[in-house]
């Protein structure tokens, strides 16, 4: 599978969907639905609801996150929104405001 990278100078306002991994270094507003994994790098800003299998966040995310497998919040991330996933990892130093729901039926 290929990675799609949204570069640090790119700003997208709308809906992103697809089957491959997505790496966000820039800004995305709207909605993100990818089948595989989403990586929000330290330069990335997301103001969107996210629906995917795995999410790894090092940047800023404002919006609700629904992951079928795992959400990982890195040490410098800032997340505001609810997280629903069977596995959630929050690193020391991560900033998170919202609710956590780990009661997700496994496929």
N, CA, C and O atoms as a MOPAC input file, in Angstrom:
PM7 MOZYME 1SCF
protein

 N      0.82800 1    -1.19600 1     0.00000 1
 C      0.00000 1     0.00000 1     0.00000 1
 C      0.87000 1     1.25600 1     0.00000 1
 O      1.91100 1     1.31300 1     0.65400 1
 N      0.42800 1     2.22900 1    -0.72900 1
 C      1.14900 1     3.49300 1    -0.79700 1
 C      0.65900 1     4.43400 1     0.29400 1
 O     -0.45800 1     4.30400 1     0.79400 1
 N      1.51000 1     5.37700 1     0.64900 1
 C      1.11700 1     6.43600 1     1.57900 1
 C      0.77200 1     7.67500 1     0.77900 1
 O      1.46400 1     8.01000 1    -0.18200 1
 N     -0.28900 1     8.35400 1     1.16900 1
 C     -0.59400 1     9.65600 1     0.61500 1
 C     -0.18800 1    10.67900 1     1.65500 1
 O     -0.58600 1    10.58300 1     2.81500 1
 N      0.61000 1    11.66600 1     1.24300 1
 C      1.10100 1    12.67800 1     2.17300 1
 C      0.48400 1    14.02000 1     1.82500 1
 O      0.54800 1    14.46200 1     0.67700 1
 N     -0.11300 1    14.66900 1     2.81900 1
 C     -0.59400 1    16.04000 1     2.67700 1
 C      0.48700 1    16.91800 1     3.28700 1
 O      0.64700 1    16.96100 1     4.50700 1
 N      1.22500 1    17.61700 1     2.43900 1
 C      2.40700 1    18.36000 1     2.85700 1
 C      2.10800 1    19.50800 1     3.80000 1
 O      0.96100 1    19.92900 1     3.94500 1
 N      3.16000 1    20.01100 1     4.44400 1
 C      3.00700 1    21.00800 1     5.51000 1
 C      2.42600 1    22.33200 1     5.02500 1
 O      1.87800 1    23.08400 1     5.83200 1
 N      2.53000 1    22.64400 1     3.72600 1
 C      1.98000 1    23.90400 1     3.23100 1
 C      0.58500 1    23.73400 1     2.62300 1
 O      0.00400 1    24.70000 1     2.12700 1
 N      0.04900 1    22.52300 1     2.65800 1
 C     -1.24500 1    22.22600 1     2.04400 1
 C     -2.37200 1    22.39900 1     3.05800 1
 O     -2.25300 1    21.97900 1     4.20900 1
 N     -3.48400 1    23.03200 1     2.61300 1
 C     -4.69000 1    23.18000 1     3.44200 1
 C     -5.86200 1    22.61600 1     2.66100 1
 O     -6.14700 1    23.06800 1     1.55100 1
 N     -6.54200 1    21.63300 1     3.23100 1
 C     -7.68900 1    21.00800 1     2.57900 1
 C     -8.92400 1    21.25600 1     3.42700 1
 O     -8.91300 1    21.02600 1     4.63600 1
 N     -9.98900 1    21.72800 1     2.78800 1
 C    -11.26300 1    21.94000 1     3.45700 1
 C    -12.28600 1    21.08900 1     2.71900 1
 O    -12.70000 1    21.42600 1     1.61000 1
 N    -12.69600 1    19.97100 1     3.34600 1
 C    -13.64400 1    19.07700 1     2.68100 1
 C    -13.56400 1    17.69500 1     3.26900 1
 O    -13.21900 1    17.52400 1     4.43800 1
 N    -13.88600 1    16.70000 1     2.45500 1
 C    -13.93300 1    15.32200 1     2.91600 1
 C    -12.86100 1    14.50700 1     2.21600 1
 O    -12.70800 1    14.58100 1     0.99700 1
 N    -12.11000 1    13.71900 1     3.00200 1
 C    -11.08500 1    12.83800 1     2.44600 1
 C    -11.49900 1    11.40900 1     2.75200 1
 O    -11.80800 1    11.07700 1     3.89700 1
 N    -11.50500 1    10.56200 1     1.72700 1
 C    -11.78200 1     9.14500 1     1.95000 1
 C    -10.89200 1     8.33600 1     1.02200 1
 O    -10.48000 1     8.81300 1    -0.03500 1
 N    -10.59600 1     7.09100 1     1.43400 1
 C     -9.75300 1     6.23600 1     0.60800 1
 C     -9.38300 1     4.95800 1     1.32000 1
 O     -9.76400 1     4.73100 1     2.46900 1
 N     -8.61800 1     4.11000 1     0.60800 1
 C     -8.24400 1     2.79500 1     1.11800 1
 C     -6.81900 1     2.74200 1     1.63800 1
 O     -6.45700 1     1.77900 1     2.31400 1
 N     -5.99700 1     3.74100 1     1.34700 1
 C     -4.58600 1     3.64900 1     1.71400 1
 C     -4.25100 1     4.51500 1     2.92000 1
 O     -5.06400 1     5.32100 1     3.37300 1
 N     -3.03200 1     4.33300 1     3.43000 1
 C     -2.56900 1     5.11800 1     4.57400 1
 C     -2.50200 1     6.59300 1     4.19400 1
 O     -2.20900 1     6.93900 1     3.05000 1
 N     -2.78100 1     7.46300 1     5.17900 1
 C     -2.75700 1     8.90600 1     4.95200 1
 C     -1.86100 1     9.55200 1     5.99700 1
 O     -2.01500 1     9.31100 1     7.19400 1
 N     -0.91600 1    10.38200 1     5.53100 1
 C     -0.01800 1    11.12200 1     6.41300 1
 C     -0.34500 1    12.60000 1     6.26300 1
 O     -0.31400 1    13.13700 1     5.15600 1
 N     -0.66100 1    13.26300 1     7.38300 1
 C     -1.01400 1    14.68100 1     7.34100 1
 C      0.09100 1    15.50200 1     7.99900 1
 O      0.37300 1    15.35200 1     9.18800 1
 N      0.70900 1    16.37100 1     7.20200 1
 C      1.70800 1    17.30700 1     7.71200 1
 C      1.15800 1    18.72400 1     7.67800 1
 O      1.68000 1    19.61100 1     8.35400 1
 N      0.10500 1    18.94100 1     6.89400 1
 C     -0.51300 1    20.25400 1     6.74900 1
 C     -1.79300 1    20.35200 1     7.55800 1
 O     -1.87300 1    19.84400 1     8.67700 1
 N     -2.81200 1    21.02300 1     6.97400 1
 C     -4.07200 1    21.27000 1     7.67100 1
 C     -5.23200 1    20.64200 1     6.90400 1
 O     -5.34500 1    20.80000 1     5.68900 1
 N     -6.09000 1    19.92800 1     7.63000 1
 C     -7.28800 1    19.33700 1     7.03600 1
 C     -8.48300 1    19.71700 1     7.89900 1
 O     -8.47300 1    19.52400 1     9.11500 1
 N     -9.53000 1    20.26800 1     7.24300 1
 C    -10.78600 1    20.59500 1     7.91900 1
 C    -11.89000 1    19.85300 1     7.20000 1
 O    -11.89300 1    19.78600 1     5.97100 1
 N    -12.83300 1    19.29200 1     7.95100 1
 C    -13.95000 1    18.58700 1     7.32600 1
 C    -14.14500 1    17.21700 1     7.91300 1
 O    -14.51300 1    17.08300 1     9.08000 1
 N    -13.89800 1    16.17000 1     7.09900 1
 C    -14.09000 1    14.79000 1     7.54600 1
 C    -13.02500 1    13.91700 1     6.90000 1
 O    -12.67900 1    14.10400 1     5.73300 1
 N    -12.50200 1    12.95200 1     7.67400 1
 C    -11.50300 1    12.01800 1     7.15400 1
 C    -12.00600 1    10.60000 1     7.40600 1
 O    -12.31200 1    10.23500 1     8.54100 1
 N    -12.08800 1     9.80600 1     6.34400 1
 C    -12.47000 1     8.39600 1     6.45500 1
 C    -11.53100 1     7.58600 1     5.57100 1
 O    -11.67600 1     7.58100 1     4.34800 1
 N    -10.56900 1     6.90100 1     6.18500 1
 C     -9.65200 1     6.03700 1     5.43700 1
 C     -9.70600 1     4.63700 1     6.04000 1
 O     -9.89900 1     4.46800 1     7.24400 1
 N     -9.53000 1     3.62300 1     5.16400 1
 C     -9.66800 1     2.24100 1     5.63600 1
 C     -8.47700 1     1.77300 1     6.44800 1
 O     -8.63900 1     0.95900 1     7.35800 1
 N     -7.29700 1     2.25800 1     6.14800 1
 C     -6.08500 1     1.76200 1     6.80600 1
 C     -5.69000 1     2.64700 1     7.98700 1
 O     -6.41600 1     2.70100 1     8.97900 1
 N     -4.55200 1     3.34400 1     7.90000 1
 C     -4.02800 1     4.11300 1     9.02800 1
 C     -3.91000 1     5.58900 1     8.68800 1
 O     -3.68600 1     5.97100 1     7.54000 1
 N     -4.06900 1     6.41000 1     9.72800 1
 C     -3.92000 1     7.85800 1     9.60300 1
 C     -2.80700 1     8.29800 1    10.54300 1
 O     -2.79500 1     7.94400 1    11.72200 1
 N     -1.86800 1     9.07800 1    10.00200 1
 C     -0.76200 1     9.60900 1    10.78900 1
 C     -0.82600 1    11.13300 1    10.73800 1
 O     -0.70400 1    11.72600 1     9.66600 1
 N     -1.01600 1    11.76600 1    11.89500 1
 C     -0.99300 1    13.22500 1    11.96600 1
 C      0.36200 1    13.59600 1    12.56000 1
 O      0.59400 1    13.42100 1    13.75600 1
 N      1.26200 1    14.11400 1    11.70600 1
 C      2.60900 1    14.42800 1    12.16700 1
 C      2.60700 1    15.71000 1    12.99600 1
 O      1.59600 1    16.40900 1    13.05600 1
 N      3.74000 1    16.02300 1    13.63700 1
 C      3.80400 1    17.14600 1    14.58000 1
 C      3.43600 1    18.47600 1    13.93500 1
 O      2.95600 1    19.37600 1    14.62400 1
 N      3.64900 1    18.62100 1    12.62700 1
 C      3.27600 1    19.85700 1    11.92600 1
 C      1.81900 1    19.84700 1    11.47700 1
 O      1.32000 1    20.85700 1    10.98100 1
 N      1.13200 1    18.71700 1    11.64400 1
 C     -0.23300 1    18.55400 1    11.14200 1
 C     -1.29100 1    19.11200 1    12.07400 1
 O     -1.17900 1    19.02300 1    13.29600 1
 N     -2.33700 1    19.69700 1    11.46200 1
 C     -3.49600 1    20.18700 1    12.19100 1
 C     -4.74400 1    19.62900 1    11.53100 1
 O     -4.93800 1    19.78600 1    10.32600 1
 N     -5.58900 1    18.97700 1    12.31900 1
 C     -6.82400 1    18.39000 1    11.80000 1
 C     -7.99400 1    18.94500 1    12.58600 1
 O     -8.03500 1    18.84700 1    13.81200 1
 N     -8.94700 1    19.53100 1    11.86900 1
 C    -10.21900 1    19.95900 1    12.45800 1
 C    -11.29900 1    19.17400 1    11.73600 1
 O    -11.98200 1    19.69000 1    10.85100 1
 N    -11.44200 1    17.90200 1    12.13600 1
 C    -12.33200 1    17.00500 1    11.41000 1
 C    -12.65700 1    15.79900 1    12.26600 1
 O    -11.90500 1    15.44700 1    13.17500 1
 N    -13.78800 1    15.16700 1    11.96700 1
 C    -14.07900 1    13.86600 1    12.54300 1
 C    -13.29100 1    12.82900 1    11.74700 1
 O    -13.18200 1    12.92000 1    10.52500 1
 N    -12.74300 1    11.84200 1    12.45800 1
 C    -11.86800 1    10.85100 1    11.84300 1
 C    -12.47900 1     9.47100 1    12.03000 1
 O    -12.92500 1     9.11400 1    13.12000 1
 N    -12.49000 1     8.69500 1    10.93300 1
 C    -12.94400 1     7.31600 1    10.98300 1
 C    -11.93600 1     6.47300 1    10.21900 1
 O    -11.75500 1     6.66000 1     9.01600 1
 N    -11.26900 1     5.53300 1    10.91800 1
 C    -10.21800 1     4.74500 1    10.29600 1
 C     -9.93900 1     3.50100 1    11.13600 1
 O    -10.63100 1     3.24100 1    12.12000 1
 N     -8.91800 1     2.73100 1    10.74100 1
 C     -8.53900 1     1.54600 1    11.50900 1
 C     -7.56700 1     1.92300 1    12.62400 1
 O     -7.79900 1     1.59200 1    13.78700 1
 N     -6.49000 1     2.61000 1    12.27900 1
 C     -5.47600 1     3.03100 1    13.24300 1
 C     -5.21100 1     4.52000 1    13.08000 1
 O     -5.20800 1     5.04000 1    11.96400 1
 N     -4.98500 1     5.20400 1    14.20500 1
 C     -4.65200 1     6.62900 1    14.17900 1
 C     -3.43200 1     6.84000 1    15.07100 1
 O     -3.38200 1     6.36100 1    16.20400 1
 N     -2.44900 1     7.56600 1    14.53700 1
 C     -1.27400 1     7.94800 1    15.32000 1
 C     -1.16100 1     9.46500 1    15.24100 1
 O     -1.02400 1    10.02100 1    14.15100 1
 N     -1.21900 1    10.14500 1    16.40100 1
 C     -1.27500 1    11.60500 1    16.40300 1
 C     -0.07800 1    12.18900 1    17.13700 1
 O      0.16400 1    11.88600 1    18.30500 1
 N      0.67100 1    13.03800 1    16.42300 1
 C      1.76700 1    13.79200 1    17.04100 1
 C      1.46400 1    15.28900 1    16.96900 1
 O      2.11100 1    16.08600 1    17.64900 1
 N      0.48000 1    15.67600 1    16.14400 1
 C      0.12200 1    17.08100 1    15.95700 1
 C     -1.12900 1    17.45400 1    16.72000 1
 O     -1.34500 1    16.99200 1    17.84000 1
 N     -1.96900 1    18.30700 1    16.10100 1
 C     -3.18500 1    18.80000 1    16.74700 1
 C     -4.41400 1    18.23300 1    16.04400 1
 O     -4.50600 1    18.25600 1    14.81700 1
 N     -5.35400 1    17.72700 1    16.83400 1
 C     -6.61300 1    17.22000 1    16.28100 1
 C     -7.76600 1    17.76200 1    17.11200 1
 O     -7.78600 1    17.63200 1    18.33600 1
 N     -8.73400 1    18.37800 1    16.41700 1
 C     -9.98700 1    18.78500 1    17.03500 1
 C    -11.09500 1    18.06700 1    16.28900 1
 O    -11.34200 1    18.34100 1    15.11500 1
 N    -11.76100 1    17.14900 1    16.96900 1
 C    -12.81300 1    16.36500 1    16.33500 1
 C    -12.88900 1    14.99600 1    16.97400 1
 O    -11.99100 1    14.60300 1    17.71700 1
 N    -13.95300 1    14.27100 1    16.69000 1
 C    -14.13800 1    12.94500 1    17.25500 1
 C    -13.39000 1    11.90500 1    16.42800 1
 O    -13.29700 1    12.00700 1    15.20500 1
 N    -12.85600 1    10.89700 1    17.12800 1
 C    -12.06000 1     9.86100 1    16.48100 1
 C    -12.73300 1     8.51400 1    16.71100 1
 O    -13.01800 1     8.13700 1    17.84800 1
 N    -12.98500 1     7.79200 1    15.62300 1
 C    -13.51600 1     6.43800 1    15.68000 1
 C    -12.52700 1     5.52900 1    14.96700 1
 O    -12.33000 1     5.65500 1    13.75800 1
 N    -11.89700 1     4.60700 1    15.70800 1
 C    -10.91600 1     3.70400 1    15.12300 1
 C    -11.32600 1     2.26500 1    15.40200 1
 O    -11.71400 1     1.93500 1    16.52200 1
 N    -11.24200 1     1.41300 1    14.39400 1
 C    -11.63700 1     0.01400 1    14.57000 1
 C    -10.55700 1    -0.79100 1    15.28300 1
 O    -10.84100 1    -1.88100 1    15.77900 1
 N     -9.31400 1    -0.28200 1    15.35000 1
 C     -8.24700 1    -1.02200 1    16.02100 1
 C     -7.58000 1    -0.21700 1    17.14200 1
 O     -7.70300 1    -0.58300 1    18.31100 1
 N     -6.86500 1     0.88500 1    16.80200 1
 C     -6.04300 1     1.54200 1    17.81900 1
 C     -5.89900 1     3.03600 1    17.56000 1
 O     -5.82200 1     3.48500 1    16.41600 1
 N     -5.86400 1     3.80100 1    18.66400 1
 C     -5.53700 1     5.23200 1    18.62200 1
 C     -4.31600 1     5.43000 1    19.50600 1
 O     -4.29300 1     4.98800 1    20.65500 1
 N     -3.28900 1     6.10200 1    18.96100 1
 C     -2.07600 1     6.36900 1    19.72300 1
 C     -1.82600 1     7.86900 1    19.75900 1
 O     -1.67500 1     8.50700 1    18.71700 1
 N     -1.78200 1     8.43500 1    20.97800 1
 C     -1.49800 1     9.85300 1    21.16500 1
 C     -0.04900 1     9.99900 1    21.60100 1
 O      0.33100 1     9.54000 1    22.67800 1
 N      0.76100 1    10.64100 1    20.76000 1
 C      2.18700 1    10.82400 1    21.03300 1
 C      2.39400 1    11.92600 1    22.07000 1
 O      1.45500 1    12.64500 1    22.41100 1
 N      3.61300 1    12.05800 1    22.56800 1
 C      3.88400 1    12.90600 1    23.73300 1
 C      3.60800 1    14.39200 1    23.52400 1
 O      3.27800 1    15.07700 1    24.49100 1
 N      3.72800 1    14.91800 1    22.31500 1
 C      3.53700 1    16.35700 1    22.10700 1
 C      2.20400 1    16.70800 1    21.46800 1
 O      1.98600 1    17.86400 1    21.10800 1
 N      1.30400 1    15.73700 1    21.31800 1
 C      0.05200 1    16.00000 1    20.60500 1
 C     -0.93000 1    16.78000 1    21.46800 1
 O     -0.82500 1    16.80700 1    22.69400 1
 N     -1.90100 1    17.42100 1    20.78600 1
 C     -3.02000 1    18.09600 1    21.45100 1
 C     -4.29100 1    17.60200 1    20.77400 1
 O     -4.48900 1    17.82200 1    19.57900 1
 N     -5.15700 1    16.93000 1    21.54000 1
 C     -6.38000 1    16.36100 1    20.98900 1
 C     -7.56900 1    16.84800 1    21.80800 1
 O     -7.57900 1    16.74300 1    23.03400 1
 N     -8.58400 1    17.38900 1    21.10200 1
 C     -9.84200 1    17.79100 1    21.72900 1
 C    -10.95300 1    17.07400 1    20.97600 1
 O    -11.18300 1    17.33200 1    19.79400 1
 N    -11.64400 1    16.16700 1    21.67400 1
 C    -12.72600 1    15.40800 1    21.04300 1
 C    -12.83400 1    14.04800 1    21.68600 1
 O    -11.98800 1    13.66000 1    22.49200 1
 N    -13.87000 1    13.33000 1    21.33100 1
 C    -14.09800 1    12.00300 1    21.89800 1
 C    -13.36400 1    10.94700 1    21.08100 1
 O    -13.26700 1    11.04200 1    19.85700 1
 N    -12.84800 1     9.93600 1    21.78200 1
 C    -12.13700 1     8.83400 1    21.13200 1
 C    -12.89100 1     7.54700 1    21.40800 1
 O    -13.21800 1     7.23700 1    22.55300 1
 N    -13.16500 1     6.79500 1    20.33600 1
 C    -13.81400 1     5.49000 1    20.46000 1
 C    -12.95500 1     4.47800 1    19.71100 1
 O    -12.85000 1     4.52100 1    18.48500 1
 N    -12.33700 1     3.55800 1    20.47100 1
 C    -11.46700 1     2.54300 1    19.88200 1
 C    -11.24500 1     1.43900 1    20.89900 1
 O    -11.28800 1     1.69600 1    22.10200 1
 N    -11.00500 1     0.19900 1    20.43800 1
 C    -10.75400 1    -0.88300 1    21.38900 1
 C     -9.42000 1    -0.73600 1    22.12400 1
 O     -9.28500 1    -1.20400 1    23.25400 1
 N     -8.43100 1    -0.09100 1    21.49200 1
 C     -7.12300 1     0.10100 1    22.12800 1
 C     -6.72300 1     1.57500 1    22.01300 1
 O     -6.75800 1     2.15700 1    20.92800 1
 N     -6.34600 1     2.16500 1    23.14400 1
 C     -5.94300 1     3.57400 1    23.16800 1
 C     -4.64800 1     3.70300 1    23.95400 1
 O     -4.56700 1     3.25900 1    25.09900 1
 N     -3.63200 1     4.31000 1    23.34300 1
 C     -2.35300 1     4.54000 1    23.99700 1
 C     -2.14900 1     6.03900 1    24.11800 1
 O     -2.22000 1     6.76000 1    23.12300 1
 N     -1.89800 1     6.51100 1    25.32400 1
 C     -1.67100 1     7.93700 1    25.55400 1
 C     -0.29500 1     8.09800 1    26.18300 1
 O     -0.06800 1     7.65600 1    27.30900 1
 N      0.63000 1     8.73600 1    25.45400 1
 C      1.99900 1     8.91800 1    25.94100 1
 C      2.05500 1     9.99600 1    27.00800 1
 O      1.21000 1    10.89100 1    27.04300 1
 N      3.05200 1     9.90800 1    27.87900 1
 C      3.29300 1    10.92700 1    28.88700 1
 C      3.56400 1    12.25000 1    28.17700 1
 O      4.40900 1    12.30600 1    27.28300 1
 N      2.86700 1    13.30200 1    28.55500 1
 C      3.04400 1    14.60600 1    27.92300 1
 C      1.98200 1    14.94300 1    26.89200 1
 O      1.88600 1    16.08900 1    26.45300 1
 N      1.17800 1    13.95300 1    26.49700 1
 C      0.11400 1    14.21100 1    25.52300 1
 C     -0.97700 1    15.05000 1    26.18100 1
 O     -1.25300 1    14.90100 1    27.37200 1
 N     -1.59900 1    15.94300 1    25.38800 1
 C     -2.70800 1    16.76100 1    25.87100 1
 C     -3.99000 1    16.23300 1    25.24600 1
 O     -4.11400 1    16.19100 1    24.02200 1
 N     -4.95400 1    15.82500 1    26.08700 1
 C     -6.19800 1    15.24000 1    25.59500 1
 C     -7.36500 1    15.74400 1    26.41800 1
 O     -7.34400 1    15.68400 1    27.64700 1
 N     -8.39700 1    16.24500 1    25.72700 1
 C     -9.62200 1    16.67700 1    26.39700 1
 C    -10.78900 1    16.04900 1    25.65700 1
 O    -11.00900 1    16.32100 1    24.47700 1
 N    -11.53800 1    15.20300 1    26.36200 1
 C    -12.67400 1    14.54300 1    25.74000 1
 C    -13.00800 1    13.26700 1    26.47500 1
 O    -12.49400 1    13.01600 1    27.56500 1
 N    -13.86500 1    12.46300 1    25.88500 1
 C    -14.27500 1    11.19800 1    26.46500 1
 C    -13.61000 1    10.03600 1    25.73900 1
 O    -13.29000 1    10.12100 1    24.55300 1
 N    -13.41100 1     8.94700 1    26.48200 1
 C    -12.83800 1     7.73200 1    25.91600 1
 C    -13.87600 1     6.62500 1    26.00900 1
 O    -14.48100 1     6.42000 1    27.06200 1
 N    -14.08400 1     5.91100 1    24.90300 1
 C    -14.98500 1     4.76200 1    24.86300 1
 C    -14.22200 1     3.59100 1    24.27100 1
 O    -13.93200 1     3.57700 1    23.07500 1
 N    -13.89200 1     2.59800 1    25.11200 1
 C    -13.16500 1     1.43200 1    24.63800 1
 C    -14.08400 1     0.22400 1    24.50800 1
 O    -13.61200 1    -0.89300 1    24.29600 1
 N    -15.38200 1     0.43600 1    24.63200 1
 C    -16.36000 1    -0.63800 1    24.54500 1
 C    -16.80500 1    -0.79200 1    23.08700 1
 O    -17.95100 1    -0.50900 1    22.73700 1
 N    -15.86800 1    -1.24800 1    22.24800 1
 C    -16.13600 1    -1.38600 1    20.82100 1
 C    -16.06400 1    -2.87100 1    20.48000 1
 O    -15.07400 1    -3.53300 1    20.79400 1
 N    -17.09100 1    -3.38800 1    19.85100 1
 C    -17.10400 1    -4.80000 1    19.47900 1
 C    -16.03600 1    -5.07400 1    18.42500 1
 O    -15.94200 1    -4.36500 1    17.42400 1
 N    -15.23500 1    -6.10900 1    18.66100 1
 C    -14.19300 1    -6.47900 1    17.68100 1
 C    -14.83000 1    -7.18500 1    16.50600 1
 O    -15.81800 1    -7.90600 1    16.64400 1
 N    -14.23200 1    -6.95700 1    15.33000 1
 C    -14.76900 1    -7.57500 1    14.11100 1
 C    -14.31800 1    -9.00900 1    14.01900 1
 O    -14.66300 1    -9.70500 1    13.06400 1

